[in-house]
Amino acid sequence: MNLIVCLKPVPEPGTVKVDPETHTLKRASSELIINPPDRFALEMAVELKERYGGKVTALMMGPPNAVPLLKEAYALGADELVLLSDRAFAGSDTLATSYALAKAIQKLSPFDLVLMGKASIDGETAQVGPETGAWLGIPSITQVKTLVRGENDAWVARRIFEDFEEEVEFSPPAVITVEPETNDPRPPSLKRLLAVRNLEPQVLSARQVDCDPTKTGLSGSPTQVLDVFTPTYEGKREVLSGEPEEVVEKLVSILRERGLI
């Protein structure tokens, strides 16, 4: 069984930098971490490998400084590491990102399942998983809580919603997005941390995965950020003074004027 886990490098909160011209995140100059929801997808993949056998390939689309994050993924249980990196991918929206990931996944075929987090903390669109499935022409099952293999290569995924859960039976290949906090991601393995020091990921470019230049980066992104700004907050205060009864009377009068009581 071959499992591919898509991991996204996201800026460490507080280190986000934005290109003033393109209005896109400057990931190459930011402190990067593995997108937290993706950790649950990686843990689910590793648990499936341990239960049913096979291998886990960690696939990450990002700049060269994302390599340490892939090595971290190895310490967390991944077996093979692949970095999809090319300046042609800069500024990709969810459609262009899912296209590039799908082309890389096709390059890594054959595979049984593609797993990824439900959404990223720097986007929160939850679109990349289903869009990747659409590009690949295979089913996508979102918000998965548990995943088990049944008889005759049939799988059962339990999906979670706000008010109910449902079970979906399917046959691979498929794209799975994992609901956050559905498992307890393991700590890095000391043995793997030592082994990964001399391990370098396979690096794939846009040309190597046969990407159409018109479908990648800004040119392949139908959604564009028109402006980015830091919100400002202005607080006002009013100090009430006098005897306690007098202050209470003033306060009640103000609250009534503002329709709060």
C-alpha positions as CSV (number, residue, x, y, z in Angstrom):
1,M,0.0,0.0,0.0
2,N,1.4,3.4,-1.1
3,L,0.2,6.4,0.9
4,I,1.0,10.0,-0.1
5,V,0.7,12.7,2.5
6,C,0.6,16.3,1.3
7,L,2.2,18.7,3.8
8,K,2.1,22.4,3.6
9,P,4.8,24.8,4.9
10,V,3.1,27.7,6.6
11,P,4.7,30.7,8.3
12,E,5.2,30.6,12.1
13,P,2.5,32.9,13.6
14,G,4.1,36.3,14.2
15,T,6.7,35.9,11.4
16,V,4.4,36.5,8.4
17,K,5.7,38.8,5.7
18,V,3.8,39.9,2.6
19,D,5.1,41.0,-0.7
20,P,3.8,44.5,-1.2
21,E,3.6,44.2,-5.0
22,T,2.1,40.7,-5.4
23,H,0.2,40.7,-2.0
24,T,1.3,37.1,-1.5
25,L,3.1,35.6,1.5
26,K,6.9,35.7,1.3
27,R,7.4,32.1,2.4
28,A,11.1,32.0,1.6
29,S,11.9,34.7,4.2
30,S,9.5,33.5,6.9
31,E,10.0,31.0,9.7
32,L,8.2,27.9,8.5
33,I,6.4,25.1,10.3
34,I,4.4,22.1,9.1
35,N,0.8,23.2,8.8
36,P,-0.7,21.9,12.1
37,P,-3.8,20.2,10.6
38,D,-1.5,18.3,8.2
39,R,0.1,16.6,11.2
40,F,-3.1,14.7,11.9
41,A,-3.1,13.4,8.2
42,L,0.5,12.3,8.6
43,E,-0.3,10.5,11.8
44,M,-3.2,8.8,10.2
45,A,-1.1,7.6,7.3
46,V,1.6,6.3,9.6
47,E,-1.0,4.4,11.6
48,L,-2.4,2.9,8.4
49,K,1.1,1.8,7.4
50,E,1.7,0.2,10.8
51,R,-1.7,-1.6,10.6
52,Y,-1.8,-2.7,7.0
53,G,1.8,-2.4,5.7
54,G,3.2,-0.2,2.9
55,K,5.0,3.1,2.8
56,V,4.3,6.7,3.4
57,T,5.6,9.4,1.1
58,A,5.6,13.0,2.4
59,L,5.0,15.5,-0.4
60,M,5.5,19.2,0.2
61,M,5.2,22.1,-2.2
62,G,7.4,25.0,-1.1
63,P,10.7,26.9,-1.2
64,P,14.0,25.2,-0.6
65,N,14.0,26.3,3.0
66,A,11.2,23.9,3.6
67,V,13.6,20.9,3.5
68,P,13.9,20.8,7.3
69,L,10.2,20.3,7.6
70,L,10.3,17.3,5.3
71,K,13.1,15.9,7.5
72,E,10.8,16.5,10.5
73,A,8.1,14.5,8.7
74,Y,10.6,11.6,8.3
75,A,11.2,11.7,12.1
76,L,7.4,11.5,12.5
77,G,7.1,8.3,10.5
78,A,7.3,9.2,6.7
79,D,9.5,6.9,4.6
80,E,10.1,8.9,1.5
81,L,10.5,12.7,1.1
82,V,9.6,14.7,-2.0
83,L,9.8,18.5,-2.3
84,L,7.9,20.2,-5.2
85,S,9.8,23.4,-5.6
86,D,10.0,25.9,-8.4
87,R,9.8,29.7,-8.8
88,A,7.0,29.0,-11.3
89,F,4.7,28.0,-8.3
90,A,5.1,31.4,-6.6
91,G,1.7,33.1,-5.9
92,S,-0.3,30.0,-6.5
93,D,-3.9,30.0,-5.3
94,T,-5.8,26.8,-4.3
95,L,-6.5,25.9,-7.9
96,A,-2.9,26.3,-9.1
97,T,-1.6,24.6,-5.9
98,S,-3.9,21.6,-6.4
99,Y,-2.9,21.3,-10.0
100,A,0.8,21.2,-9.2
101,L,0.2,18.7,-6.4
102,A,-1.8,16.5,-8.7
103,K,0.9,16.5,-11.3
104,A,3.5,15.5,-8.7
105,I,1.2,12.8,-7.4
106,Q,0.8,11.4,-10.9
107,K,4.6,11.4,-11.1
108,L,4.8,9.4,-7.9
109,S,2.1,6.9,-9.0
110,P,1.0,4.2,-8.4
111,F,-0.6,5.1,-5.1
112,D,-3.6,4.0,-3.0
113,L,-4.5,7.1,-0.9
114,V,-3.6,10.7,-0.8
115,L,-4.0,12.2,2.7
116,M,-3.9,15.9,3.7
117,G,-5.1,18.2,6.4
118,K,-8.6,19.7,6.2
119,A,-7.3,23.2,5.7
120,S,-4.2,25.4,6.3
121,I,-3.9,27.9,9.0
122,D,-2.7,30.6,6.5
123,G,-5.7,30.1,4.2
124,E,-8.6,28.2,5.8
125,T,-10.2,27.5,2.4
126,A,-10.4,23.6,2.7
127,Q,-10.3,23.6,-1.1
128,V,-7.0,22.0,-2.0
129,G,-8.0,18.4,-1.1
130,P,-11.2,18.2,-3.2
131,E,-9.5,20.2,-6.1
132,T,-6.6,17.8,-6.1
133,G,-9.0,14.9,-6.4
134,A,-10.8,16.6,-9.3
135,W,-7.5,17.1,-11.1
136,L,-6.6,13.5,-10.6
137,G,-10.1,12.3,-11.6
138,I,-10.6,10.3,-8.4
139,P,-13.0,10.6,-5.5
140,S,-12.2,13.0,-2.6
141,I,-13.6,12.3,0.9
142,T,-13.4,15.3,3.2
143,Q,-13.5,15.7,7.0
144,V,-12.5,12.1,7.7
145,K,-12.3,11.0,11.4
146,T,-11.4,7.4,11.0
147,L,-10.3,5.2,8.1
148,V,-10.4,1.4,8.0
149,R,-9.8,-1.2,5.3
150,G,-12.5,-3.8,4.9
151,E,-12.9,-6.8,2.6
152,N,-12.2,-6.9,-1.1
153,D,-10.0,-3.8,-0.9
154,A,-13.0,-1.7,0.2
155,W,-12.4,1.1,2.6
156,V,-14.7,2.8,5.1
157,A,-14.3,6.4,6.0
158,R,-16.2,8.0,8.9
159,R,-16.8,11.7,8.2
160,I,-17.7,14.2,10.8
161,F,-20.0,17.2,10.5
162,E,-21.3,19.8,12.9
163,D,-24.5,17.8,13.7
164,F,-23.9,14.3,12.5
165,E,-21.4,11.7,11.2
166,E,-21.6,9.4,8.2
167,E,-19.8,6.4,6.9
168,V,-18.6,6.2,3.3
169,E,-17.5,3.0,1.6
170,F,-15.1,3.5,-1.3
171,S,-12.3,1.8,-3.3
172,P,-8.9,3.4,-3.8
173,P,-7.4,5.5,-5.2
174,A,-8.9,8.5,-3.4
175,V,-8.0,11.8,-1.8
176,I,-8.7,12.0,2.0
177,T,-8.8,15.2,4.0
178,V,-8.4,14.5,7.7
179,E,-10.5,16.3,10.4
180,P,-8.3,18.1,13.0
181,E,-7.7,16.5,16.3
182,T,-8.8,13.0,15.2
183,N,-5.7,11.4,16.6
184,D,-2.7,12.1,18.8
185,P,0.4,12.8,16.6
186,R,3.4,11.0,17.9
187,P,6.6,12.8,18.9
188,P,9.7,12.5,16.6
189,S,11.6,9.3,16.8
190,L,15.1,9.6,18.1
191,K,16.3,6.9,15.8
192,R,14.7,8.6,12.8
193,L,16.1,12.0,13.8
194,L,19.6,10.5,13.7
195,A,19.0,8.7,10.4
196,V,17.5,11.8,8.6
197,R,20.6,13.9,9.1
198,N,22.1,12.4,6.0
199,L,18.9,12.1,4.1
200,E,17.9,14.6,1.4
201,P,14.5,14.7,-0.2
202,Q,13.8,14.2,-3.9
203,V,13.3,17.6,-5.4
204,L,10.9,18.0,-8.4
205,S,10.5,21.1,-10.6
206,A,7.5,22.2,-12.5
207,R,9.1,20.8,-15.7
208,Q,9.9,17.5,-14.1
209,V,6.2,16.9,-13.3
210,D,5.1,18.2,-16.7
211,C,3.2,21.3,-15.4
212,D,1.5,23.5,-18.0
213,P,3.0,27.0,-17.3
214,T,-0.4,28.6,-17.8
215,K,-1.9,26.6,-14.9
216,T,0.8,27.4,-12.3
217,G,1.7,30.4,-10.1
218,L,-0.1,33.7,-10.6
219,S,-0.9,33.0,-14.2
220,G,-2.8,29.9,-13.2
221,S,-4.6,31.5,-10.3
222,P,-8.0,32.9,-11.0
223,T,-8.3,34.3,-7.5
224,Q,-6.2,37.3,-6.8
225,V,-5.5,39.2,-3.5
226,L,-6.1,42.9,-4.3
227,D,-4.8,44.3,-1.0
228,V,-3.3,43.3,2.3
229,F,-3.3,45.4,5.3
230,T,-3.0,45.3,9.1
231,P,-6.2,46.2,10.9
232,T,-6.1,49.0,13.4
233,Y,-8.2,49.3,16.5
234,E,-9.1,52.5,18.2
235,G,-10.4,52.3,21.7
236,K,-12.3,55.0,23.5
237,R,-12.9,55.3,27.2
238,E,-14.9,57.5,29.5
239,V,-14.1,57.9,33.2
240,L,-17.0,58.4,35.6
241,S,-16.2,60.1,38.9
242,G,-18.2,61.1,41.9
243,E,-20.0,59.3,44.7
244,P,-20.9,55.6,44.1
245,E,-24.6,56.3,43.7
246,E,-23.9,59.2,41.3
247,V,-21.5,57.0,39.2
248,V,-24.1,54.2,39.0
249,E,-26.7,56.7,37.8
250,K,-24.4,58.0,35.1
251,L,-23.5,54.5,34.0
252,V,-27.1,53.4,33.7
253,S,-27.9,56.5,31.8
254,I,-25.1,55.9,29.3
255,L,-26.1,52.3,28.8
256,R,-29.7,53.3,28.1
257,E,-28.6,55.9,25.6
258,R,-26.6,53.3,23.7
259,G,-29.5,50.8,23.8
260,L,-27.5,48.3,25.8
261,I,-30.2,48.0,28.6
